[in-house]
Amino acid sequence: MKKLAALACLLMAPAISAQASEFEPYEMARSEVVPITEEGTDRRYELYIKLPEDYAENTDKRYPVIYATDGAIHMDTLSGTTEFLLPNVILVCISYQLNLGAEEAHFSRFRDYTTLPSENPEIQARYQLGQADNHFAFIRDEIIPYVEKSYRADPNERTYFGYSLGGSFGAYMPLSEPETFKNYVLGSPSFGERTAQFIDDLEASTRNAQRDIKANVFVSLGEAEEGAKDSVDDFVAVLKRRTGTGLALRDLEIIEGANHSGAFPETALRSVKWLSQLQKD
């Protein structure tokens, strides 16, 4: 009898496989993919946007927005986390540049999220590092205005979410133009020695001009990211110089037992909890 059951399963397997190839891909509820081209360039991106469940019903309500880099990687995790812990938020995840070719699409993150060019000519020629200012301007001057014109977004409740290289990209925002976002989530920011020095110098050069900063900052690091601990501690020390001007810095969030990759899910969870508490407060 068992042999007959096993034979039946084997005979059914090809039919199941054939049906599986005909299935439709899963689509995220209340989500939209919006193409956007950076003004003055041919760089094409996409915005992955998810709206709150009550968005269509509450037509007079404006919603907080989370803007996240590394969009294709972060969309799923942030969507699931906010769905339960921060359901009233609009989620906007920004893709890599699309028109670079499939194998090179992620190259744009090295260009867009770094503040300094490489000292190695070959690396610089390949990745064109050090264009964070341009990408920040694209987010500030084009993406944010588009979202706030097209959706009922609250301009006073913007959050930036960045992880790894996206974390270091976001690290200089509170020191250059802190008013762009109200909240900054900087997960496991990747600092080289030159970038750490750049951030330190930036704080010193902008200190006198920024007397009143209204921003909240969350920084996390995996406990097993031993090589990054000193540079992240130095960055936190730089931010602490500004806490007297109104910048609210949460204590460095250590993700127990986690390496760089493993710290991401917990960073998303804890930071969204933090944002939820800020809203309640």
Secondary structure, DSSP 4 states (H G I P E B T S, - for coil): -HHHHHHHHHHHHHHHHHHHTTPPPP--TTEEEEEEE-TTS--EEEEEEE--TTTTT-TT--EEEEEESSHHHHHHHHHHHHHHH-TT-EEEEE---STT-GGGTTHHHHHHT-SS--SSHHHHHHH----HHHHHHHIIIIIHHHHHHHS-EEEEEEEEEEETHHHHHHHTHHHH-GGG-SEEEEES----HHHHHHHHHHHHHHTTT-S----EEEEEEETT-GGGHHHHHHHHHHHHTTGGGT-EEPPPEEETT--TTTHHHHHHHHHHHHHHHHHH-
